[in-house]
């Protein structure tokens, strides 16, 4: 099986080697030497994921990188930084489709990259509920599709849009012809169905990847939405 190609943008050689050792066994790596090279890789869709560590915490990603991120809507980006910096910039990062992880989580970096790629490929298969959407709902759907496994309630989206929860819910139902709750739940179950084809993933892991800490709640919702149990679906 051909390996996914992952870009690693890190200007500090020792840190680049540190990250590379955790990814090279599972992915084919390329090392852009500048923002422009990273931009070209993303624009040409030559990589499936970009791992970034800025030269100075936070500044590179949300300063110089803004132009790069605004043009990227498909390829997932994983930002590695200090825990405090990740917490401070996490909301901004999510709105740009970036996953923030701190240095303590780097030992599990390959799993984070694999998950980001699989979720990105799933998102590309999603079709919008309607072509006649307001600009605000288009923005909301873009945010939802990139963060649906982390979103717990409508407040997360309404806060991102800067509007009242009730306004968002009413506008979402009007344009999408479905409640936000049902749309989010359906999206998570579709993702679970997509992940069911990966034999290396255990059911508990799939539940967690879909945003459910309680696997029994995941089982119950899956059966309601899909009409069969998850085990039965996986055997089909």
N, C-alpha and C positions, 0 to 999 in steps of 0.2 A: 504493500500500500504506500502510495506517494505521501511524503511528509508535507504538512502545512508549512508554508514559508512565513517566517516571522521577522520583522525588522526590529533591531535593537539600537536605539539612539541614545548613546551615553558617551559623553566626551572624556570621562575619566577612565583611563585604561584599566585600573584595578577593579573598579566597579563593573565595567563592561565584562571583564573576565568572570567576575563573581556571578553576574546574571547569566552569562552564557553557559556556565557549567551546569546550571539548573534547567536549561532549555535544550541544549544541543543534542541530547539523547533522543528527544521526542520530535523536534522540529528542525527544519532547514533554516539557518539563520543568515541574515544579511545585515550589514552594518553601515547605514548612511552616516557620512561624516559631517553633514550640515543639515540645517532646516530645509534647504532647497532640495537636497537629495531625498530626504524623508517625504517631502511634498510630492516629488515625482513618483516615488514608489506607491504612495496612496492614490494619486491621480490615475496612474496606469493600472491600478488594481493588481500590482505585482506581488503584494503580500496579503496575508489573511489577518494579520494583527500587527500592531506597532507597540513596542514596549519602550517607555520613555523614562529617563532619569535626567532632570534638568541640571545644568551646571551650578545653579544656585537655587536652593529650595523655593519652589513656587513661582519664581520670577519668569523663568524660561517658558513654562507651560502656559501661564495665563497672560503673558505679555507677548513675546516674540511668536509664540505658537498660535495665537488667536487666528491669524490669517489661515494657517494650515488647518486648524480645526473647523473653521467656518465652511471650508470647501469639502470636508470629509463627512459623508452621511452614511457610509456603508462599513468601512473598515474599523473594527474596535481598537481603541487605544487604552493601554494600561499604564498608569502613572505610578512610579515608585518614589515614595518620599518618606520623610520623618512622620511619625504618627501625628504629632501636633499639626504639621502642615497639611496632612491628608484630611484631618477633621475640619480644619479651617476652610478648606477649599472644596470639600466633598459636594456640597449642593451645587456650586458653580460647575464642578466637573460633570455631575450627572446630567445637567442641562445641555452639556456639550457632548454627551455620549461617552464619557471617559470613566473608567474604573480606577479608583484610587486604592492602592495597597501600601501599607507601611513596611519597613524593613524587616519587622518581626514575621511578616507573612511571606517573605521571599522564598523560604524553603518549599512552599506550596505554589510557587509561581507557575509551574507547568500546568497544574490543574486550573488555575485562574485563566491562563491563556487558552487552554482547550475549551473551557466553558464559554469564554467570550466569543471564540470563533463559531462554536456550535450555535450559540444564541444569535449571532449575527446572520448566519446562514438561514436560520429559522425566520428571522425578521424579514429577510428579503423575499420570503414566500408569502408574507401577509399582504392581503389586499385591503384597501380602505373600504369602510362600509358604504361610502357614497362619493360621487365625484363633485357634488354640490355642497362643499363644506366651507364654513366661514374660515378666514385666516386664523382665527383664534383656536378653532377646533382642529385645524390642520397642525398647528403648533402643539396642541395638547396630545394629539395622536402620535406625533413624532417623539415626544417626551415619553409617553406611555410605552410605545414599542421598544424604546431603548432601556426602559427601567421597570418593566412590568413585573419582574420577579422580586423587586425590592419595594414596590408600591403596596402599602397596606390599606390606604383609604383615599377617598376623594380629596381630602385636605392637602395631600401631597401635591396633587396636580393643580388644584385651585390656587395654592400658595405659589407654585411655580409661575402660574399665569398672572398672579396678582389680582385675582377677583374673588368674590365671595363663593363659598362652597355651593350654596343654593343656585347661584347664577350659572356656575359651571355645570352642575348636574342637569339643570333645565335645558341649557344650550346643547349639552352633549346628547341628551335624549332626542331633542328636536332634530338635530342634524344626522345622528347615527341610527335613529329609530330603534334604539336599545338602551337600557340603563347602563350607566358606567359600571356598576357592580357586576352585572351579567357579562359585559364586554371584557372586563378584566379577568373574571373567572374563566370565561371561554378561552381567552388567550393563554392562560396558564395551563388549561387542560389540553389545548392543542400542542403546546410546547411539551407537555408530558408525553403525549402520543408520539411526537417527533423523537423524543429522547428514548422511547421504548425500543427503538430499533438498534440502540447501542448496547450490545450484550455485556460489556464490561461494567455497566452502571447497575447498581443494585436499586431496588424499588425505593428504599429509604433515601438514597442519594438523589434520585430523580425528584422525590417529594421536596427535598431541601433545595434543589436547583430551581424548582418552580416557586419557591418562596414559602413553603409549608414546613414549619418546625415539627408540627404534629402530623405524623404520617397517617394516622387513622382519619383525621379530618380530610386529608388528601384523598384517601381511598373512597370516602363517602361522597365527596364532591365529584370525583372522576366517574363513579358509577351513575350519579344523577345526570351528569352532562353527556356522557358517552354511551350510556345505556348498558354497559357491561362493566365488570370489575377490571381493574388494571391488569391483573394476572391473566384474565381471559383475553383481554385486548392484546397483550404481549404474545400470546400463543398463536394469534391469528396470522 
